[in-house]
Amino acid sequence: MRCSSDKETVLYCLLINSKYRLNRLWPCDEVNRRPKIVRSIQAQEYIRKIHLYDYADWLVEQGFANNTIKGRMSRLSKVFLQAEKKGHIDHSPTVGLNLRGYGGGVEHWKPFTKPQLTQIFAQDIPSREYLLMATLITTGMRLDEAALLEWQDYKVEGDIAYFDLTRADMKIKTLGSRRKVPVVPVLRKMLRPSDGRIFDYKLNAQGKTSSASILCMEYIRNITEDPHLVNHS
């Protein structure tokens, strides 16, 4: 697969696939810390399957499970498919990858410790991400459930405030996810009821958002590089 003239764009796509900004995994002044795949690709003028297998090996070294590695490659395949359609490359190197045996079984996420949470929320976090992360921590909701909330889902009955996840058109993972989630007093004080969506993240074609996860993960990765500590820990 011959790269376009803007080879840095391809490298960026490989790194952004890890959900963190370029300077998280590829600090310009710390060459030796770059993942092996980046050093390998940078030394050549093309990307082949061997580079993606190197990337998979690096993900294994970071402790990721097989399903996670396959998911990352799946997102990469979409990037390369678009590049192929636009004529930047001749064909996608992700076609025919065999990732069987890469990584372990199902990942078990670890809970944050109190000191870790204190460190995370002590950062200079934009109000939108701060409110979203506070919602996740205090309600136990899935990230998509929280990020897609509308103000009509926030309700108060007597002294009890809650998020109503039973709306007919609400995107939920399973039917059992339709429920009413109590809002604790500290979160209730942060809410300023209005109209429309509570969080204005851009939606994809499926009506979901990936930007919320990426932005929140930045503040988690400022505190810990543990791959088992994530947004839904």
C-alpha positions as CSV (number, residue, x, y, z in Angstrom):
1,M,0.0,0.0,0.0
2,R,1.7,3.1,-1.2
3,C,1.1,6.2,1.0
4,S,0.0,9.5,-0.3
5,S,2.3,12.5,-0.1
6,D,1.0,13.3,3.3
7,K,2.4,10.3,5.1
8,E,2.0,12.0,8.5
9,T,-1.8,11.8,8.0
10,V,-1.6,8.0,7.8
11,L,0.6,7.8,10.9
12,Y,-1.8,10.1,12.7
13,C,-4.7,7.8,11.8
14,L,-2.8,4.8,13.3
15,L,-2.3,6.7,16.6
16,I,-5.7,8.3,16.9
17,N,-7.0,4.8,16.7
18,S,-5.8,4.4,20.3
19,K,-8.3,7.1,21.3
20,Y,-5.8,9.5,22.6
21,R,-4.4,12.6,20.9
22,L,-1.2,12.4,18.9
23,N,1.0,13.8,21.7
24,R,-0.2,11.2,24.2
25,L,1.4,8.2,22.4
26,W,3.8,10.0,20.0
27,P,5.5,12.9,21.9
28,C,7.7,14.7,19.3
29,D,10.6,15.1,21.7
30,E,10.7,11.5,23.0
31,V,11.4,9.4,19.9
32,N,12.4,6.3,21.9
33,R,8.9,6.1,23.5
34,R,7.1,5.8,20.1
35,P,5.4,2.5,19.5
36,K,7.4,0.1,17.3
37,I,5.0,0.3,14.5
38,V,5.5,4.1,14.2
39,R,9.2,3.8,14.1
40,S,9.0,1.1,11.5
41,I,6.6,2.9,9.2
42,Q,8.4,6.2,9.5
43,A,11.6,4.6,8.1
44,Q,9.8,3.4,5.0
45,E,7.6,4.8,2.2
46,Y,4.7,2.4,2.5
47,I,2.5,0.5,4.9
48,R,2.0,-3.2,4.7
49,K,0.3,-5.9,6.7
50,I,3.5,-6.5,8.7
51,H,3.2,-3.0,10.1
52,L,-0.4,-3.7,11.3
53,Y,0.7,-7.0,12.9
54,D,3.5,-5.0,14.6
55,Y,0.8,-2.6,15.8
56,A,-1.2,-5.6,17.1
57,D,1.8,-6.9,18.9
58,W,2.3,-3.5,20.6
59,L,-1.4,-3.6,21.7
60,V,-0.8,-7.0,23.2
61,E,2.2,-5.6,25.1
62,Q,-0.1,-2.9,26.5
63,G,-2.4,-5.6,27.9
64,F,-5.4,-5.3,25.5
65,A,-7.8,-8.2,24.9
66,N,-8.4,-9.8,21.5
67,N,-11.8,-8.1,21.1
68,T,-10.3,-4.7,21.7
69,I,-7.5,-5.3,19.2
70,K,-10.0,-6.4,16.6
71,G,-12.1,-3.3,17.3
72,R,-9.1,-1.1,16.8
73,M,-8.2,-2.7,13.5
74,S,-11.8,-2.5,12.4
75,R,-11.8,1.3,12.9
76,L,-8.5,1.5,11.1
77,S,-10.0,-0.5,8.2
78,K,-12.6,2.2,7.8
79,V,-9.9,4.9,7.6
80,F,-8.0,2.9,4.9
81,L,-11.2,2.2,3.0
82,Q,-11.9,5.9,2.7
83,A,-8.2,6.5,1.6
84,E,-8.7,3.8,-1.0
85,K,-11.9,5.4,-2.3
86,K,-10.2,8.8,-2.6
87,G,-7.3,7.3,-4.5
88,H,-4.7,8.0,-1.8
89,I,-3.8,4.3,-1.6
90,D,-4.1,1.4,-4.0
91,H,-5.6,-1.1,-1.5
92,S,-6.2,-1.4,2.2
93,P,-3.6,-3.5,4.2
94,T,-6.3,-4.4,6.7
95,V,-8.0,-6.8,4.3
96,G,-7.3,-10.4,5.3
97,L,-5.6,-9.7,8.6
98,N,-5.7,-12.8,10.9
99,L,-5.8,-11.5,14.5
100,R,-6.6,-14.9,16.1
101,G,-4.4,-15.4,19.2
102,Y,-3.6,-11.7,19.6
103,G,-4.4,-10.6,23.1
104,G,-6.2,-12.3,25.9
105,G,-9.9,-13.0,26.7
106,V,-12.6,-10.6,27.9
107,E,-11.1,-7.6,29.6
108,H,-12.1,-6.9,33.2
109,W,-12.1,-3.2,33.9
110,K,-10.7,-2.1,37.2
111,P,-12.4,0.5,39.4
112,F,-10.8,3.8,40.2
113,T,-9.4,4.4,43.6
114,K,-10.5,7.5,45.6
115,P,-7.1,9.2,45.2
116,Q,-7.2,8.6,41.4
117,L,-10.7,10.1,41.2
118,T,-9.5,13.1,43.2
119,Q,-6.6,13.6,40.8
120,I,-8.8,13.3,37.8
121,F,-11.3,15.9,38.9
122,A,-8.6,18.2,40.2
123,Q,-7.5,18.9,36.6
124,D,-8.6,21.9,34.6
125,I,-11.5,20.0,32.8
126,P,-13.9,21.9,30.5
127,S,-17.4,22.2,32.0
128,R,-19.0,19.8,29.5
129,E,-16.6,17.0,30.1
130,Y,-16.6,17.6,33.9
131,L,-20.4,17.3,34.0
132,L,-20.3,14.2,31.8
133,M,-17.6,12.5,34.0
134,A,-19.4,13.5,37.1
135,T,-22.6,11.9,35.7
136,L,-20.8,8.7,34.9
137,I,-19.2,8.5,38.4
138,T,-22.4,9.2,40.4
139,T,-24.9,7.3,38.3
140,G,-23.1,4.3,36.9
141,M,-24.6,5.0,33.5
142,R,-22.8,3.8,30.3
143,L,-21.0,6.6,28.5
144,D,-23.4,6.6,25.5
145,E,-26.4,6.6,27.8
146,A,-25.1,9.8,29.5
147,A,-23.7,11.5,26.4
148,L,-27.0,11.2,24.6
149,L,-29.2,12.4,27.4
150,E,-31.8,15.1,26.6
151,W,-33.2,17.5,29.2
152,Q,-36.6,15.9,28.8
153,D,-35.0,12.8,30.4
154,Y,-34.2,14.7,33.6
155,K,-37.2,14.6,35.9
156,V,-38.1,15.5,39.4
157,E,-40.8,13.9,41.5
158,G,-41.2,15.4,44.9
159,D,-37.7,15.5,46.3
160,I,-36.3,12.8,44.0
161,A,-34.5,13.7,40.8
162,Y,-33.7,11.1,38.2
163,F,-32.8,10.4,34.6
164,D,-35.6,8.6,32.8
165,L,-34.1,6.1,30.3
166,T,-37.4,4.7,29.1
167,R,-38.0,7.2,26.3
168,A,-39.1,5.2,23.2
169,D,-36.4,6.6,20.8
170,M,-33.6,6.4,23.4
171,K,-30.5,4.4,22.1
172,I,-29.8,1.8,24.7
173,K,-27.7,-1.4,24.7
174,T,-30.4,-3.8,25.8
175,L,-34.1,-3.7,26.7
176,G,-33.1,-4.3,30.3
177,S,-31.3,-0.9,30.2
178,R,-34.5,1.0,30.2
179,R,-34.7,2.3,33.7
180,K,-34.8,5.3,36.0
181,V,-31.5,6.4,37.4
182,P,-31.4,8.5,40.6
183,V,-29.5,11.8,40.5
184,V,-27.5,12.4,43.7
185,P,-27.7,15.9,45.3
186,V,-24.1,16.9,44.3
187,L,-24.9,16.2,40.6
188,R,-28.3,17.8,40.8
189,K,-26.7,21.1,41.9
190,M,-24.6,21.0,38.7
191,L,-27.5,20.6,36.3
192,R,-29.1,23.6,34.7
193,P,-32.3,22.4,33.0
194,S,-32.9,23.7,29.5
195,D,-34.1,22.3,26.1
196,G,-32.6,19.8,23.7
197,R,-29.6,17.6,24.5
198,I,-27.7,18.0,27.8
199,F,-24.3,17.3,26.0
200,D,-23.7,18.7,22.5
201,Y,-21.3,16.1,21.2
202,K,-21.4,15.5,17.5
203,L,-23.3,12.4,16.5
204,N,-22.3,9.8,13.9
205,A,-24.5,8.1,11.4
206,Q,-25.8,5.7,14.1
207,G,-26.9,8.5,16.3
208,K,-24.0,7.9,18.8
209,T,-20.9,9.8,19.7
210,S,-17.2,8.8,19.9
211,S,-15.8,12.2,20.7
212,A,-17.2,12.1,24.2
213,S,-15.1,9.0,25.0
214,I,-12.0,10.4,23.4
215,L,-12.2,13.7,25.2
216,C,-12.8,12.2,28.6
217,M,-10.1,9.6,28.2
218,E,-7.5,12.4,27.9
219,Y,-8.0,13.3,31.5
220,I,-7.9,9.7,32.7
221,R,-4.7,9.1,30.7
222,N,-3.2,12.2,32.4
223,I,-3.4,10.3,35.6
224,T,-2.9,6.7,34.7
225,E,-1.7,4.6,31.7
226,D,-3.4,1.4,33.0
227,P,-5.3,0.0,30.0
228,H,-7.9,-1.4,32.4
229,L,-8.8,2.0,33.8
230,V,-11.1,3.6,31.3
231,N,-14.3,5.7,31.1
232,H,-16.5,2.8,32.2
233,S,-14.3,1.6,35.0
